[in-house]
Amino acid sequence: MTKVEKFTETIKGIKFTPAQKKIVDKLLRGYEIQVVNPHHMNGGTMMWKSPHSNSLEHAGKVYKAFYNIGWKLRNEGRVELYYMNQFVNQ
């Protein structure tokens, strides 16, 4: 089972905020977060990496909504908090 298939099963029946839904939709399409310049004081810049190319697109301010998905899944008793790290490449 791929991580996208596992994620699809994990989120069944969970309601997300509009900001979280945008991120969930991208993750379901196979996108991942790529952290660029992680050595910067702010921890780096989050970029979306397409599953179909090596190009990166700016992810905007997704940090809070992205990790809130993990908190929501944890609070539902579905996964451990570090679960969302599988979608982040540093």
Buried (B, 14 or more C-beta within 10 A) or exposed (E): EEBBEEBBEBBEEEEBEEBBEBBBEBBEEBBBBBBBEEEEEEEBBBBBBBEEEEEBEEBEEBEEBBBBBBEBBBEEEBBEEEBBEEBBEE
